[in-house]
Amino acid sequence: MYAVIRTGGKQYRVAEGDVLRIEKIAGDIGAEVTFNEILMLGGSESPKVGKPTVSGAKVVGKVLAQDKHRRVLHFRKEKEGWTRRRGHRQPYTEVKVTSISG
């Protein structure tokens, strides 16, 4: 069974046992997190598509890590001879999906 969830302004297709990196959410390492915005459920039976979400469905996961991605650089060079180098590291949460119910 798989599900399409929405979190952090993005959509992810997940199945049980998947490990994914999502936008940072609150929670300690080892804590359980529940996703309630389920857009679609599929798998063995005919798929259930929500309008906009599937009612009564939920995906439960376990927080594995709270970290930051690699540095993203933005380098600008102009013909007048000046340069600007900026960057940032986006925080993320690593989650392992433990169960899907619908």
N, C-alpha and C positions, 0 to 999 in steps of 0.2 A: 504494500500500500504506500502511496506517496501523497503529498499535499503541496499546494502552492500557498506560501504565507507571505504576508506583507509586514515588513518592519523597517524602520529607519528610512522610509520613502523608497524602498526597493522591494522587489519580489524575488523569492527564492523557491526553487523546487527541491523539496526535502523528502527523504525516506528515513526509516528507523536506522540508527547507527551512523548517519551522516555527520560529519564535522564541518561546520561552516563558520566563516568570519563575517560578522554583521556589524553595523554601526553600534557604537558603544551604548550599552544599556546598564542600568543600575543592578548591582548584584555582586556578592562575594564569590570567590572561587569555590566551587563545589555546591553552590546554591542551585535550586531548581527554578526555572523560568518557564512561564506559560505564554504561548502565543495564541491569541483569540481571533486575530484577523486572518481567517482561513478563506482563501479565494476559491479553491478547488480541491476536491478529494478524488483520487483515482486509484486504480489498482485492479483487484480481482473482479469487482462488479462494474456496472456502468458508472462513469464518472458523475460526481455531484458538483455542479457549478453554482456558486453563490451569486446572489443579486443584491448587494455587492459581495456579501460574505455568506458562508455556509453556517446556518444557525446550529448551535449545539456542538460544533466541532472544535477541537483544540489540539495543539501540538505542545508536548512537554519536552524540555531539554535541560541539560546540566551545563553550567558555566565551567569551562575548562581554563580560560585565561582572560585577563584584562591587560591589554598591551597596546603598543603603537606600531603602525606600519613603518616601512622604510621611508626615509626622507624623500619628499617630492621637491625638486628644485625648479625654480623659475628664474631663468637667466636672461637679462635684457641688455643688449649692446647697441649703442647708437653711433652714428657716423661722426658725431661731434667729439667722441673720445671718452664718454663716460659709460660706466656699466652699473648694473644693479643685480645683485644676487639675493634672492629670497627663497624661502622654502618653509615647509611645515611637515609634521608627522601626524597623520590622522589616527585617533584612537579607535580601537575595535574591541569586540568581545568575541571570543571563540566559544562556540556552543556545540555540544553533541546532542543530537536528537535521540530521546529515549523512547517516546511513545507517540503514536498518532491515533486519535479516537474521533469518531464522527458519528 
